[in-house]
Amino acid sequence: MTMDDDSAPQGNGAYLRLLTELREGRLNPGDRLRETDLADRLGVSRTPVREAIRQLEADGIVTHVPRHGATIRRLDYAEVMELYEMRAVLEGTAARLAARAASDIEIEELIDMNQQMATLGNAPEAFILNRQFHAALLDAAKNRFLARSIHALQKALMILGPTTLTEPDRAKKAVEEHFGVLDAIKARDGSLAEAAMRAHIEAAQRVRVRDLRASSHKRPSYDGDLL
């Protein structure tokens, strides 16, 4: 195996690890990505780290700042609003398609996941389960082109950081909103399922806007999160 062949899987591994750190809030907007430091921390050479940074740049997650180098992007207000608008469109569509295509077993699994979330409150386990819930609903929609679009959007959403479910009462309200979506899917009402999912995304967006305004006196950019 050549050096290039060997560095490819290492580069992908470094990329996935950096995405995980970003999702978990260990990497944040404005953080510099120094190749040497990352190589030491990840236990790889600088070549796969360099490739991982290039991939993150292609995803729109990393930008190059003069005199600082590769840096996790900060999203401005307009970008945050645009991301949530697109998420409402795409996930609303997923809910509508799931109402038509989801099997009874898939619907039962979604209900079970949401019931588990209800018992967890805003514990870290609930955040993981929330991501799994949205992923399972997307699977139930059974549209590969939609899935690709949502996965691409999710990479940009990672820049926002920790979940809104950490907000007081947000986890409880999210569970209630999920049940509204699921009731419509179970009834095979695509229009109602789409409207309920859009309302769910917009509720999280309102939390983001409130936080953005509260922190605007500290910095012009926004550290938000996934739903």
C-alpha positions in Angstrom: 0.0 0.0 0.0 1.4 3.4 -0.9 1.6 6.4 1.5 -1.3 8.0 -0.4 -3.5 4.9 0.0 -2.7 4.7 3.7 -3.3 8.4 4.4 -6.8 8.4 2.8 -8.5 6.3 5.6 -6.5 8.2 8.2 -7.7 11.5 6.7 -11.3 10.3 6.8 -10.9 9.2 10.4 -9.4 12.6 11.4 -12.3 14.3 9.6 -14.9 12.3 11.4 -13.3 12.9 14.8 -13.2 16.6 14.2 -16.9 16.5 13.2 -17.7 14.7 16.4 -15.7 17.3 18.5 -17.6 20.1 16.7 -21.0 18.4 17.3 -20.1 17.9 21.0 -18.9 21.5 21.5 -15.2 20.6 22.0 -14.5 22.7 18.9 -16.3 26.0 18.6 -16.7 28.9 16.2 -13.5 31.0 16.0 -11.2 28.1 17.1 -8.0 27.8 15.2 -7.1 24.4 13.7 -3.3 24.0 14.0 -2.1 21.0 12.1 0.7 20.1 14.5 -1.5 20.4 17.6 -4.3 18.3 16.0 -1.9 15.7 14.7 -0.5 15.2 18.2 -4.0 15.1 19.8 -5.4 12.7 17.2 -2.3 10.5 17.0 -1.8 10.9 13.3 0.6 12.6 11.0 0.0 16.1 9.6 -1.0 14.8 6.2 -4.4 13.3 7.2 -5.0 16.3 9.4 -4.4 18.6 6.4 -6.8 16.5 4.3 -9.4 16.6 7.1 -9.2 20.4 7.2 -9.6 20.5 3.4 -12.8 18.4 3.7 -14.1 20.7 6.5 -13.4 23.7 4.3 -15.3 22.1 1.4 -18.2 21.6 3.8 -18.2 25.3 4.6 -17.2 24.7 8.2 -13.6 26.0 8.1 -12.4 29.2 6.7 -8.9 30.7 6.4 -8.4 33.9 8.5 -5.5 36.2 7.8 -2.7 35.7 10.3 -4.6 32.9 12.0 -4.9 30.2 9.3 -7.6 27.5 9.3 -10.5 28.5 11.7 -13.9 27.2 12.5 -16.3 29.6 10.9 -18.7 31.9 12.8 -22.1 32.2 11.3 -23.7 35.6 11.0 -27.4 36.3 11.8 -28.5 36.0 8.2 -26.8 32.7 7.7 -28.4 31.3 10.9 -31.8 32.3 9.7 -31.2 30.9 6.2 -30.1 27.5 7.7 -33.2 27.2 9.8 -35.4 28.2 6.9 -33.9 25.4 4.8 -34.1 22.9 7.7 -37.8 23.7 8.0 -38.3 23.1 4.3 -36.3 19.9 4.2 -37.4 18.3 7.4 -41.0 19.4 6.8 -40.8 17.5 3.5 -39.3 14.5 5.2 -42.3 14.4 7.6 -44.7 14.6 4.7 -43.1 11.8 2.9 -42.9 9.7 6.0 -46.6 10.0 6.4 -46.9 8.3 3.1 -44.0 5.8 3.2 -43.2 4.9 6.8 -44.1 1.3 7.9 -46.1 0.7 11.0 -42.9 -0.7 12.6 -41.0 2.5 11.8 -43.8 4.6 13.3 -43.8 2.5 16.4 -40.1 2.9 16.8 -40.3 6.7 16.4 -43.0 6.8 19.1 -40.9 4.6 21.4 -37.8 6.9 20.9 -39.8 10.0 21.7 -41.3 8.3 24.8 -37.7 7.6 26.0 -36.8 11.3 25.4 -39.7 12.3 27.6 -38.2 10.4 30.5 -34.7 11.8 30.0 -35.5 15.6 30.2 -32.5 17.6 29.1 -29.9 15.0 30.0 -27.1 14.4 27.5 -28.6 11.1 26.5 -31.7 13.0 25.3 -29.6 15.0 22.9 -28.2 11.8 21.3 -31.7 10.3 21.1 -33.1 13.5 19.5 -30.5 13.2 16.7 -31.4 9.6 16.3 -35.1 10.4 16.2 -34.7 12.9 13.4 -32.4 10.5 11.5 -35.0 7.7 11.9 -37.7 9.9 10.6 -35.6 10.8 7.6 -35.0 7.1 7.0 -38.8 6.6 7.1 -39.3 9.2 4.4 -37.5 6.8 2.0 -36.0 9.5 -0.3 -32.3 9.3 -0.9 -32.0 12.7 -2.6 -33.7 14.4 0.3 -31.5 12.5 2.7 -28.4 13.8 0.9 -29.7 17.4 1.1 -30.4 17.1 4.8 -27.0 15.5 5.5 -25.2 18.4 3.7 -27.2 20.9 5.7 -26.4 19.2 9.0 -22.7 19.8 8.5 -23.3 23.5 8.3 -25.6 23.3 11.3 -22.8 21.7 13.3 -21.1 25.1 13.5 -23.9 26.2 15.7 -22.7 24.0 18.6 -24.6 22.5 21.5 -28.3 21.7 21.3 -31.2 24.0 22.2 -32.5 21.2 24.3 -30.2 22.5 27.1 -32.5 25.4 27.4 -35.0 25.3 30.3 -38.3 23.5 29.3 -37.1 23.2 25.6 -36.6 19.4 25.9 -40.2 18.9 27.2 -41.6 21.1 24.5 -39.6 19.3 21.8 -41.1 16.0 22.9 -44.6 17.4 22.7 -43.8 18.8 19.2 -42.5 15.4 18.2 -45.7 13.7 19.3 -47.6 16.2 17.2 -45.6 15.2 14.1 -46.0 11.5 14.9 -49.8 11.8 15.4 -50.0 13.2 11.9 -47.7 10.6 10.4 -49.7 7.8 12.1 -52.9 9.3 10.6 -51.2 9.4 7.2 -51.8 13.1 7.0 -48.9 14.4 5.0 -49.9 18.1 5.0 -50.4 18.1 8.8 -47.1 16.2 9.4 -45.2 18.8 7.3 -46.9 21.7 9.1 -46.1 20.1 12.5 -42.5 19.6 11.7 -42.1 23.1 10.3 -43.5 24.4 13.6 -41.1 22.2 15.5 -38.1 23.6 13.6 -39.4 27.2 13.9 -39.8 26.8 17.7 -36.1 26.0 17.9 -35.3 28.9 15.6 -37.0 31.3 18.0 -34.8 30.0 20.8 -31.8 30.7 18.7 -32.9 34.2 17.8 -33.6 35.0 21.4 -30.1 33.8 22.4 -28.6 35.7 19.5 -30.1 39.0 20.7 -29.1 38.3 24.3 -25.5 37.8 23.3 -25.3 40.5 20.6 -23.7 43.0 23.0 -20.8 40.5 23.5 -20.0 39.5 19.9 -21.5 40.1 16.4 -21.6 36.5 15.4 -23.8 33.6 16.6 -23.0 30.4 18.5 -26.1 28.3 18.2 -26.9 24.7 17.6 -28.7 21.9 16.1 -32.3 21.3 17.0 
